[in-house]
Amino acid sequence: MGPAKLQLKGLRMIDSQPSDLFQPGDLLNNTYRIEMLLGRGGTSDVYKARSEISGNLVAIKVLKQELSGNEDFTVLMAREENIREIRHDAVVRYSENHRTPDGHIYLLMDYIDGPGLDKKLKQGPMSADDLLTVCRRVSEGLQAAHSRNIVHRDLSPDNIILRNGEPAQAVIIDFGIAKDTNPGAETIVGNEFAGKYSYAAPEQMAGLTDARSDIYSLGALLLANFRGKSPSLGDNPMEVVENKKLPLNTDGLPQPLKLIIERMCEPDPDKRLQSASAVLEFLDNPIADGDAKIDAPIEPPAPDVDDATIIVPTTARATSTVKKEPENAAPQKVKPKKRSAPLVLGLLLLLLTAAGIGGSITGAFDGLFGPTYPAAEPFTLIVEKKRSGHSRAVGNVPSPETEEALKQFVDQTELTLASGDINKNWANDVLAVIEPLEPLLEWRLAVSNNQARLTGITNDAALAADLNNRFGNGMPGNLEGVAEITFVLPSLPLSEVRSVTEGLEDCGPLRVFPAKAVGGFGPEEPIVITGRIAGPESRIQIFDALRKISGERKITVDTEVLNPSLCVVEQFLPNAPSGDIVVEFRVGGEDKANPSGRFFVGENPIIDVVLPSGMTSGYLTVSILDVSGNVFHLLPNISRQDNAIADLRAGATGQFPIRVAYDLAESAQTGGIAFRVDDSTLGKSRILVLHSAEPLFDGMRPTSESAVGFAEALKESAARDAGLVLSMDSKILITAEP
């Protein structure tokens, strides 16, 4: 098969299976002829195809069948399509999304011919010169992406392909979890780090990502490829988190590679090179940035670490290939006896010829010799059953009887009566192959003339052994070809996954996707965990615990990192839908909008709560759950007790903003609550907005209280207030060093 030509995260070139949406030879959208499967991922598969109009090769990324109806994942594909606005040779070009008639969503992109840096990593160390060339090329691509506020977020060796094997033609691929940092934009897959952590920037472990995170990841993968090994981060979650805070070990690297990696991989994002443009400037004049020795010795490879993001199902495959000489493929010619009356024989031949012409025209001899059908070359037939249960037969058959027989095995047929270069028992041989396949999870029989290929999948080891024994000596009759019956691991019960996640919930419930009622997870089905956690080490604990039971399924822990104080309150919050209330931030003293919600030490956050036009009655409760473990009740409180929406609106209609945290100068005049960020405790705070039919709690809460005290109040009032809460909305406010 050769090296993988295109790799997206979690994908590599593998053999086709009957369950694959497209098979080699399929024609997609009357334009793209599928040539091979390049790889399978947690949410999508990638195929190599060729345009029958232009002849150009393309890669086609197809959303998995079970996810095509899920809006979150269709948004993923639509957002990835938007990255086509990045126009640079170092960034894979996307085309557009399409949908097949039966609802499958696929995305067209460039086909990149060349090895990935992950393959180069397995082959051993790369030279410093080649890696500096890769650094320049990838930085140019990142510069183009970052200029459009697109951050990759998952740069790693498997996401960089060397077109034609040339470092100077490196291409960044797989923006599947890229983040649009434009104000108000959402991320493609959650809002946190979701995947391997060997190349992630330290701030990503806490859910913070910007363009500087891509700079760190690029430097880390350059270091790995120089050593020929992925970095070693420790044996447990706490070690991983702590090691991420330390500088990377660059001992033994030659200059200027050593210096630029150190500058790109500063643990503190404020101290590293701040942009791709800065990296390029450094590459142009590296010595000016500091004293550098040019020829330092090379250090031996560092220990490896299992990133555990590429998952391939465990299989046990038995293959038999047998070629047989056709038996009785054509009737033997019988030597005629000599006649003593050649004239009589001539007359008989003349009569038979005339009768034959007439019988052929009228069809009178069809019952004797059989009808004559148009020739098909090659004479092909595909019969298959998908794991969904859908089955079909498409292609050529030699008789109506064969067509009727096939209908007993499939629920859809698209068959054409034809003649061809097939043996006389072809139909019976094909039916003999199909007959025992019904118990398989899925199967596919492809026949061309007398050549056949059978593939099938089962999670019953005994059944796999039986069928492999049955076809161990080759196909039935005169068929020649290959039989591959693959045993796969049985489904992983949903209950087992939930038993793991429930034991690790430290900030409210963790949700498992897809949340099936029965069946569990198939051998190649991804496990996605969402929810909130108390710290970055919790994500690693969840990931590692699931990896012990998941076989080789892909795991994505897409969780929001809060903090222990916020999580104390989280578990007692009411279960209520969103009310479409918007929380907006501004910077005090500057009257400037701050959509990111990030405020630096010394700044004054202004907080406005914007009610939708249809929200005209009920009561509003607004609190801020501070990173330090305190809760401030912004509305109502002792100095502002009226929280009736009708009174707050005072007759105003439409969308209506309510200021709950003020500019410092405005607070001095009105007495409203105002804040200034100090450096005592930095991190995430949560703005919580509850809309209720009646006032909540038993009396007025103090303006400030501990998170534990507020959690107890929520717990005590849960039974009384649960039916009163109409909606709940929230937004995160982040405080940080400038």
Residue pairs with C-beta under 8 A, 6 or more apart in sequence:
1 13
1 36
3 13
3 114
3 115
3 119
4 12
4 13
4 38
4 39
4 115
4 116
4 119
5 13
5 38
5 48
5 111
5 112
5 113
5 114
6 38
6 46
6 48
6 59
6 111
6 112
6 161
6 173
7 38
7 39
7 116
7 118
7 158
7 159
7 161
7 173
7 174
8 39
8 41
8 44
8 46
8 61
8 159
8 173
8 174
8 176
9 41
9 154
9 156
9 158
9 159
9 174
9 176
9 177
9 195
9 309
10 39
10 40
10 41
10 42
10 309
10 310
10 311
10 554
11 38
11 39
11 40
11 41
11 45
11 46
11 310
12 38
12 39
12 310
12 312
13 36
13 37
13 38
13 39
14 37
14 39
14 40
14 312
15 37
16 23
16 24
16 36
16 37
16 455
17 442
17 455
17 457
17 486
18 384
18 385
18 386
18 442
18 443
18 444
18 455
18 456
18 457
19 386
19 387
19 441
19 442
19 457
20 37
20 45
21 45
21 62
21 65
21 104
22 28
22 34
22 37
22 47
22 60
22 62
23 34
23 382
23 444
23 446
24 34
24 35
24 36
24 37
25 33
25 34
26 33
26 34
27 33
27 34
27 52
28 34
28 49
28 60
28 100
28 106
29 98
29 100
31 51
31 52
31 53
32 49
32 50
32 51
32 52
32 58
32 60
32 108
33 49
33 50
33 51
33 52
34 47
34 48
34 49
34 60
35 47
35 48
35 49
35 50
35 57
36 47
36 48
37 45
37 46
37 47
37 48
38 46
38 47
38 48
38 59
39 45
39 46
40 312
40 524
41 554
42 311
42 526
42 528
42 554
42 556
43 63
43 64
43 67
43 73
43 76
43 176
43 526
44 61
44 62
44 63
44 64
44 77
44 176
45 61
45 62
45 64
46 59
46 60
46 61
46 62
47 59
47 60
47 62
48 57
48 58
48 59
48 60
48 111
49 57
49 58
49 59
49 60
50 56
50 57
50 58
51 57
51 58
57 111
57 113
58 95
58 108
58 109
58 110
58 111
59 108
59 109
59 110
59 111
59 112
60 106
60 107
60 108
60 109
61 77
61 80
61 106
61 107
61 109
62 104
62 105
62 106
62 107
63 73
63 74
63 76
63 77
63 104
63 105
63 106
65 104
65 388
66 514
66 525
67 73
67 514
68 74
68 103
68 104
68 105
69 103
70 514
74 105
75 188
76 176
76 188
76 189
77 97
77 105
77 107
78 97
79 178
79 180
79 188
80 94
80 107
80 175
80 176
80 178
80 188
81 94
81 95
81 96
81 97
81 107
82 180
83 91
83 94
83 145
83 150
83 175
83 178
84 93
84 94
84 95
84 96
85 148
86 144
86 145
86 148
86 150
87 93
87 144
88 140
88 141
88 144
88 145
89 141
89 169
89 171
90 137
90 138
90 140
90 141
90 144
90 170
90 171
90 172
91 141
91 144
91 145
91 171
91 172
92 109
92 110
92 112
92 161
92 171
92 172
92 173
92 174
92 175
93 109
93 110
94 107
94 108
94 109
94 110
94 175
95 107
95 108
95 109
96 107
96 108
97 105
97 106
97 107
98 105
98 106
98 107
98 108
99 105
99 106
100 106
110 171
112 161
112 163
112 171
112 173
113 163
113 164
114 161
114 162
114 163
114 164
114 165
114 166
114 169
114 171
115 161
115 162
115 165
116 157
116 158
116 159
116 160
116 161
116 162
117 134
117 157
117 158
117 160
117 161
117 162
117 170
117 221
117 225
118 156
118 157
118 158
120 126
120 157
120 162
120 225
121 157
121 224
121 225
121 228
121 229
121 230
123 228
124 228
125 225
125 226
125 227
125 228
125 298
125 301
126 225
126 226
126 228
128 226
128 253
128 254
128 257
130 167
131 167
131 222
131 225
131 226
131 257
132 256
132 257
132 260
132 283
133 167
133 168
133 170
134 160
134 162
134 167
134 170
134 222
134 225
135 218
135 222
135 260
135 279
135 283
136 280
136 283
137 167
137 168
137 169
137 170
138 155
138 160
138 170
138 172
138 218
139 218
139 276
139 279
139 280
139 283
140 276
140 280
141 170
141 171
141 172
142 152
142 172
142 211
142 214
142 215
142 218
142 276
143 275
143 276
143 277
143 280
145 151
145 152
145 172
145 175
145 178
146 211
146 214
146 275
146 276
149 180
149 181
149 182
149 185
150 175
150 178
150 179
150 180
150 181
151 178
151 179
151 181
151 209
151 210
151 211
151 213
151 214
152 159
152 172
152 175
152 178
152 214
152 217
153 177
153 178
153 179
153 187
153 193
153 204
153 209
153 213
153 214
154 174
154 176
154 177
154 178
154 195
154 196
154 217
155 172
155 199
155 214
155 217
155 218
155 221
156 196
156 198
156 199
156 217
156 221
156 307
157 199
157 221
157 224
157 225
158 174
158 310
159 172
159 173
159 174
160 170
160 171
160 172
160 173
160 221
161 170
161 171
161 173
162 169
162 170
162 171
163 169
163 170
163 171
175 188
176 188
176 189
177 187
177 188
177 189
177 190
177 194
177 195
178 187
178 188
179 185
179 187
179 188
179 191
179 209
180 186
180 187
181 210
181 211
183 593
183 595
183 596
184 595
189 556
189 558
190 530
190 558
190 559
190 560
191 207
191 560
192 207
192 539
192 558
192 559
192 560
192 561
193 200
193 204
193 205
193 207
193 209
193 539
194 556
194 557
194 558
195 309
195 556
196 307
196 308
196 309
197 204
197 205
197 233
197 240
197 244
197 307
197 540
198 220
198 224
198 230
198 231
198 233
198 305
198 307
199 217
199 220
199 221
199 224
199 231
200 213
200 216
200 217
200 244
201 209
201 212
201 213
201 216
201 217
201 269
202 216
202 244
202 245
202 267
202 269
203 209
203 213
203 269
204 213
205 240
205 241
205 244
205 536
205 539
206 535
206 536
206 561
207 536
207 560
207 561
208 734
210 269
211 275
211 276
212 269
212 272
212 273
212 274
212 275
213 269
214 276
215 264
215 272
215 273
215 274
215 275
215 276
215 279
216 264
216 265
216 266
216 269
216 272
218 264
218 279
219 248
219 260
219 261
219 263
219 264
219 265
220 231
220 248
220 265
222 257
222 261
222 264
223 231
223 248
223 250
223 253
223 261
223 265
224 230
224 231
226 253
226 257
227 299
227 301
227 302
228 301
229 301
229 302
229 303
229 304
230 304
230 305
230 307
231 248
231 302
231 305
232 302
232 303
232 304
232 305
233 239
233 240
233 243
233 244
233 305
234 240
234 242
234 243
237 537
237 538
237 539
237 540
237 541
237 544
238 537
240 537
240 540
241 535
241 536
241 537
241 540
244 267
245 267
246 267
247 262
247 265
247 266
247 267
248 261
248 262
248 265
249 302
250 258
250 261
250 262
251 299
252 296
252 297
252 298
252 299
252 300
253 261
253 296
253 298
253 299
254 294
254 295
254 296
254 298
255 286
255 292
255 293
255 294
255 295
255 296
256 286
256 287
256 292
256 294
258 292
258 296
259 286
259 289
259 290
259 292
260 279
260 282
260 283
260 286
263 272
263 273
263 282
263 289
264 272
264 273
264 279
265 272
266 272
270 737
273 279
273 282
282 289
286 292
308 543
308 547
308 555
309 554
310 554
311 524
311 526
311 552
311 553
311 554
311 555
312 552
313 488
313 489
313 523
313 524
313 551
313 552
313 553
314 488
314 489
314 523
314 551
314 552
315 486
315 487
315 488
316 461
316 464
316 486
316 487
317 484
317 485
317 486
317 487
318 464
318 465
318 468
318 472
318 484
318 485
319 482
319 483
319 484
320 468
320 471
320 472
320 473
320 474
320 482
320 483
321 474
321 481
321 482
322 473
322 474
322 475
322 480
323 474
323 480
324 474
324 478
324 480
326 423
326 450
326 478
327 477
327 478
328 423
328 424
328 425
329 423
329 424
329 478
330 424
339 345
356 365
358 364
359 365
360 372
363 371
370 399
372 419
373 398
373 417
373 418
373 419
374 418
374 419
375 418
375 419
375 420
376 396
376 416
376 418
376 419
376 420
377 420
377 421
378 420
378 421
378 448
378 449
379 396
379 418
379 419
379 420
379 421
379 422
379 447
379 448
379 449
380 395
380 396
380 446
380 447
380 448
380 449
381 393
381 394
381 395
381 396
381 397
381 415
381 430
381 445
381 446
381 447
382 393
382 394
382 395
382 444
382 445
382 446
382 447
383 391
383 392
383 393
383 394
383 406
383 409
383 410
383 430
383 434
383 444
383 445
384 391
384 392
384 442
384 443
384 444
384 445
385 391
385 410
385 437
385 440
385 442
385 443
385 444
386 442
387 441
387 442
387 457
387 522
390 411
390 412
391 409
391 410
391 411
391 412
392 410
392 411
392 412
392 413
392 414
393 406
393 407
393 409
393 410
393 412
393 413
393 414
393 415
394 413
394 414
394 415
395 414
395 415
395 416
395 447
396 415
396 416
396 417
396 418
396 420
397 403
397 406
397 415
397 416
397 417
397 418
397 427
398 417
398 418
398 419
398 420
398 422
398 426
398 427
399 417
399 427
400 417
401 427
402 427
402 430
402 431
403 413
403 415
403 417
405 427
405 431
406 413
406 415
406 431
406 434
407 413
409 434
409 435
409 438
420 449
421 449
421 450
422 449
422 450
423 429
423 450
423 477
423 478
425 477
425 478
426 450
426 477
426 478
426 479
428 476
428 477
429 475
429 476
429 477
429 478
429 479
430 445
430 447
430 452
430 479
432 476
432 477
433 445
433 452
433 454
433 471
433 475
433 476
433 479
434 445
436 467
436 470
437 443
437 445
437 454
437 456
437 467
439 458
439 460
439 463
440 456
440 457
440 458
440 463
440 467
440 485
441 456
441 457
441 458
441 459
441 488
442 456
442 457
443 454
443 455
443 456
443 457
444 454
444 455
444 456
445 452
445 453
445 454
446 452
446 453
447 453
447 479
450 478
450 479
450 480
451 479
451 480
451 481
452 475
452 479
452 480
452 481
452 482
453 481
453 482
453 484
454 471
454 475
454 481
454 482
454 483
454 484
454 485
455 484
455 485
455 486
456 467
456 484
456 485
456 486
457 485
457 486
457 488
458 464
458 467
458 485
458 486
458 487
458 488
459 487
459 488
459 489
459 490
459 491
459 523
460 487
461 487
464 485
464 486
464 487
467 483
467 485
468 483
468 485
471 483
471 485
474 480
474 481
475 481
475 483
488 523
489 523
489 551
490 523
491 519
491 520
491 521
491 522
491 523
492 520
492 521
492 527
492 549
492 550
492 551
492 553
493 520
494 512
494 515
494 516
494 519
494 520
494 521
495 520
496 520
496 549
497 512
497 520
497 521
497 527
497 546
497 549
497 550
498 512
500 542
500 545
500 546
500 549
501 510
501 512
501 529
501 542
501 546
502 510
503 545
504 510
504 538
504 541
504 542
504 545
505 531
506 533
506 534
506 538
506 564
506 567
507 531
507 532
507 533
507 534
507 538
507 562
507 566
507 567
507 570
507 571
508 531
508 532
508 567
508 570
508 571
508 573
509 531
510 529
510 530
510 531
510 533
510 542
510 559
511 529
511 530
511 531
512 527
512 528
512 529
513 527
513 528
513 529
513 530
514 525
514 528
521 527
521 550
521 553
523 551
523 552
523 553
524 553
525 553
526 553
526 554
526 555
526 556
527 546
527 550
527 553
527 554
527 555
527 556
528 556
528 558
529 542
529 546
529 555
529 556
529 557
529 558
529 559
530 558
530 559
531 559
531 560
532 559
532 560
532 561
532 562
532 566
532 567
532 570
533 539
533 542
533 559
533 560
533 561
533 562
533 567
534 561
534 562
534 563
534 564
534 567
535 561
535 563
535 564
536 561
538 559
538 561
539 557
539 559
539 561
542 557
542 559
543 555
543 557
546 555
546 557
547 555
560 732
561 684
562 570
562 684
562 686
563 627
563 683
563 684
564 629
565 625
565 626
565 627
565 628
565 629
565 630
565 707
566 625
566 627
566 684
566 685
566 686
566 707
568 707
568 708
568 711
569 625
569 631
569 707
569 710
569 711
569 714
571 711
572 711
572 714
572 715
572 718
573 688
573 714
573 728
574 690
574 714
574 718
574 721
574 722
574 725
574 728
575 722
576 690
576 725
576 726
576 727
576 728
577 727
577 728
578 727
578 728
578 729
579 612
579 615
579 689
579 691
579 726
579 727
579 728
579 729
580 612
580 727
580 729
581 609
581 610
581 611
581 612
581 615
581 689
581 691
581 727
581 729
582 609
582 610
582 729
583 607
583 608
583 609
583 610
583 687
583 689
583 729
583 730
583 731
584 593
584 595
584 607
584 608
584 609
584 610
584 657
585 593
585 594
585 595
585 596
585 597
585 599
585 605
585 606
585 607
585 608
585 733
586 592
586 593
586 594
586 605
586 606
586 608
587 593
587 594
587 599
587 603
587 604
587 605
587 606
588 603
588 604
588 605
588 606
588 662
588 663
588 664
588 665
588 674
589 604
589 663
589 664
589 665
591 663
594 605
596 734
597 731
597 732
597 733
597 734
598 734
598 735
598 736
599 605
599 677
599 733
599 734
599 735
599 736
600 677
600 735
600 736
600 737
600 738
601 677
601 678
601 679
601 682
601 735
601 736
601 737
601 738
602 676
602 677
602 738
603 676
603 677
604 663
604 664
604 674
604 675
604 676
604 677
605 661
605 675
605 677
605 733
606 659
606 661
606 662
606 663
607 624
607 634
607 659
607 660
607 661
607 687
607 733
608 657
608 658
608 659
608 660
609 620
609 622
609 635
609 657
609 658
609 660
609 689
610 655
610 656
610 657
610 658
611 620
611 645
611 649
611 655
611 656
611 657
611 658
612 655
613 653
613 654
613 655
613 656
615 645
615 691
616 645
616 646
616 649
616 653
617 645
617 646
618 644
618 645
618 691
618 692
618 693
618 726
619 643
619 644
619 645
619 691
619 692
619 693
619 694
619 695
619 696
620 635
620 643
620 645
620 648
620 658
620 689
620 690
620 691
621 633
621 635
621 636
621 643
621 688
621 689
621 690
621 691
621 692
621 696
622 633
622 634
622 635
622 660
622 687
622 688
622 689
622 690
623 631
623 632
623 633
623 634
623 687
623 688
623 710
624 631
624 632
624 634
624 661
624 685
624 686
624 687
624 688
624 733
625 631
625 685
625 686
625 688
625 707
625 710
626 632
626 685
627 681
627 682
627 683
627 684
627 685
627 735
628 680
628 681
629 706
629 707
629 708
630 704
630 705
630 706
630 707
631 704
631 705
631 706
631 707
631 709
631 710
632 673
632 703
632 704
633 701
633 702
633 703
633 704
633 705
634 660
634 661
634 673
635 643
635 658
635 660
636 642
636 643
636 695
636 700
637 673
637 700
637 701
637 702
637 703
638 700
638 702
638 703
639 671
639 672
639 673
639 703
640 672
641 700
642 648
643 695
645 691
648 656
648 658
649 656
659 672
660 673
661 672
661 673
661 674
661 675
662 670
662 672
662 673
662 674
663 674
664 674
664 676
666 672
666 674
667 673
667 674
673 703
677 735
679 737
681 735
682 735
682 736
682 737
683 734
683 735
684 732
684 733
684 734
685 732
685 733
685 734
685 735
686 730
686 731
686 732
686 733
687 730
687 731
687 732
687 733
688 728
688 730
689 728
689 729
689 730
690 696
690 725
690 727
690 728
691 725
691 726
691 727
691 728
692 721
692 724
692 725
692 726
693 724
693 726
694 724
696 717
696 721
696 724
696 725
697 713
697 717
697 721
698 716
698 717
698 720
701 710
701 713
